Amino acid sequence: MAISGHERQRAGHVRRGDRRVVRAATGGHGAGTDWRFIHARRTFPGHPRTNPIQWPTGPVSSGKVRPWCSWSGTKVWACTLGHLLLGTVTERTLVLIKPDGVERQLIGEIISRIEQKGLTIAALELRRVSDELASRHYAEHAGKPFFGSLLEFITSGSVVAAIVEGPRAIAAFRQLAGGTDPVNQATPGTIRGDFGLETQFNLVHGSDSAESAQREIALWFPGV
């Protein structure tokens, strides 16, 4: 089902200077008929955002916090310390809804769970994955027996890619996702535990470390 010109314009709307990004492409079966995903695309520009601030040099210079902590000088350090003590320094992680999740019209359900957890979607894109991007994303598995099947699966249909932000976002999403094996590892209440049966067709991907998140976000959302 093709996305209309109006929907494409709405989905691609980004305010000038805004870090959030939405890009839309023509999706396969499941993407165009998932009304919650269509609603998310249409309303995404209105989602609350977390703005970066200018940090002084120091051990926490890579952190991002909420806009009310936008002072300069000593106050920013006091604010930063408060965020650190409260555990609210923002992380970014890459989340993928794989072709099986798109095909089964679970995009809206997964987005809803992410937001109910208190995480923020900072960028969202529906796309087909090229062989080159798939190979770079799974580069750590190159040469392993299952490498070919990984590439075949991730390029077999539409994928939703998202940058998700929030306190401890990396661990928080992996907890939402559940274990890699939907039957033997994922518990009920997690995405895989509730909707998955097979290890390869396990619906979602989430970065497993800060280093992985940085690398994967640069691959999927260059310049964001």
C-alpha positions, 0 to 999 in steps of 0.5 A: 500500500503506497503512502499518499503525497500528503502523508509523505509530506507530513511524515517528512516534516522536520522543523528547522533546527529540530533534531528529530527526523521522520522519513517515510517510504512505500512500505510492504504489506503490514506497514501501510495498513498498521493504522497506529504506525500511520498515526505515529507518522502523522503526529510525530512532529508534535511529539515532545523533544529533548534538546541538547545543551552546550556542555562545558568540557569535563567528564560528562561532556557527552551527556544530554539532559532536558531543556530546563538544565540550560544554564551556563557556568557553575549552575550547569554543573549543579544541574548535571550532578543532579541528573547523574544522581537521579539517573536521568542522563539521556542515552540514545539507542537504535531500535529496528522493527524487523520485516516480520514485525512489519509484516505482522502489523506490530509496528504500532504495538511496539512503538506504544510499548516504547513510549509507555516505558517513558522513552522518546522516539527521536527519529523514525523511518520506514525503509527497505534495507540495502545489501550494503547497509545489512552487511555493515550492520551485521559486520561483527557476524561476517564469516559465521555460518548464519551470516548469510541468513541474517542478511537475507532476512533483514533485506526481505521486507520493510524495516522500521528504524528508530532512534530512541532516547531516554535515561538508560535507554539501551538497557530499557529497550533490551528489557522491553524486547526480551531475550534473543530466543522468544521461547527459551529466553524471553519472558511473557510481557516482553515483545518477543515473549508475547509475539515471537516463536523463532530466534531469527524471526524475533521481531526487533533489534536494539543496540547492546552497548553505548559503542554499538548504539553510536555505530549503528545510529551513524549507519542508519541515520547519518548526520542525525 
